[in-house]
């Protein structure tokens, strides 16, 4: 067991990851998510990144409206978008699409060059890798590791380098370019 303290309350974690208040009552999932969001963003300076896609085929998820404030890519304050949580694994190409679908928050990280063609540019490889590492809970993620996944997508027919070779510019192939 491990004890972690916050400004408002100490929380005790057991091996099965239930969060307990000091009086022994279990915190609700919403309170746990709120605690983690505030403790991580305030204490660790972690940038917020999307969790799972709102482009998923599951339309049954709801948006509870909870969001937290984070520090933007360029040090300015921004409000992290709330993405519905779904079970399952998020793929890098899907994660990049999520960032591209929120240009106000992430255009300094990744942006569309030609949306109809599916061409995008990674503006900050460092920040993209950092966001991806946070999403996948991989603290040691860097662009070298992330770019390996991008290269794997060439073979799978998901992403390719455009004909006019440019650094950090990629193109989604059909049907992924929708």
N, C-alpha and C positions, 0 to 999 in steps of 0.2 A: 504494500500500500504506500501511497505517496500523498503528501499534504501540500497543497498549493494555496497561497493566500492571494486575495484580491483586495481592492479598496473596501468593498462592501461586506464580503464574507469569506471565510475560509471554506474550502471545498475539499472533501476527502474522496479519493478515487480508489476503488477496489479493483481486483483483477478482472472483473467482468464489466468495468468501465461505467458503473452507475455513479452518478454524481450525488453526493450527500451534503446537506447543509450541516452545520455544527450540531444542530439539535437532532440529527439523525434522519430527517425526512428527505426523501428523494426529490431532487429538482426535476421539474418538467423538462421535456425536450426543448421547448422554446426558451426556457431560462438557461439551459445548458448551451444552446447555440448562441444566445445573447452574451453569456459569460465568455465563451471562447472568442467570439468576434471582438469584444471590447478588450479582453486581456491581450490577444494577439496583436491587434492594431495599435494599442497604446503602449504596450510593454516591449514588443519586438520590432516595431516599425515595419510590419509586414504589409505589403501591398495587397489589396483585395483582387481576387480574380473570380471569374464565373465558376459555378460549380458544375452544373449539368445544363443541358440545352433546353431552351424553351421552344426549340424547333422540333422536339421529339414528337413521335407519332402519338404519344399518350396525351390526350387533351383533358384528362381527368384531374390533373394536378392543379392546385390552387396557389395563388400568390397571397401570402399572409400580410404583405406590405411592410414587413420588417426589413430594414436596411441599416447598414452601419457606415460611418464615415471613415474614409481611408486617406492615405496620402497618394496623390497622383504620381504618374511617371516622372513628371518634371517638378515634383515637390509641391504642386498646388493641391489644395483640398478638393476631393471629389466624392460623390456619393456612389457607392458600389451598386450596380444593378442587382436586383434580386432575381435569381433564376430558380425555378422550381426544382426540387431535388427528386431525382429518379434513381432507382437502384441500377446497378450495372456499371460498366466501364465506359469512360469517355475516351474517345480517340483524339489524337492530336489534331487531325484535320478538322474534326468537328469543333474542337475547342477554338481553333483559329477562326472558324466561321462565326462562332459566338462573339469573339472579339471584334470581328469585322462588322457584325450586325449592331454594334454599339460604338459608333465612331466618336461620339462626344467624349466617352470615357477612355477609349483605347487608340485613337488615331495617332498618337505619338509613339505607339508601340507597333501597330500594324494597320495598314489602310488599303482600301481598294485603289488600284490603278485604273482598271476598267471592269466594273462590276458585271456588265453583260457578258464580257468575255471570260470572266472568272479570274482575272489577273489581280494579284495583290502584292504589296511590298512590305517587308518587315523593316520598319523604321528603327527599331531598337531591339537588336537580337538579345542583348543582355536582359532587358525587361521582359521580353516574351518568354525567355527561358525561366526567368524568376516566377512569372505568373504560372507557367506550366508546372514548375516544380512545386509551387504551393498547391495547385489543383490536385496533383498526383501525390502530394505529401512526400516529396523527394527533395530534401534540403540541398543535396549536392548537384541538383540539375544545373547544367550550363548549356550554352548554345551548341557546343560540339556534340553533346549527347542528343539534344533535340534535333539537330540537323541530320543525324543518322536516321531518325524516324522519317524525316522528310524524304531522304534518299530512298528509303524502303517504299515510300508511296509512289516513286517513279515506276518501280517494278509492278506494283499493284494497279497502276492506271488510275490513281486518285489525283495526283499532282504531277506536274512536269515543269521544267524550266521553259519559259517562252522561247520562241525562235530567235528573237533578238536578245542575246545573252546579257543580262544585267545582274549585278550583285544583289542578292536578297530579294529577287523578284521571282514569283512562282505563279503557276496557273492551275486552277482546279479544272479537271477534265469532267465531261458529262458522265454520269448524272450528278456529280458532286458540285457542279458550278451553279446549281439552282439557287 
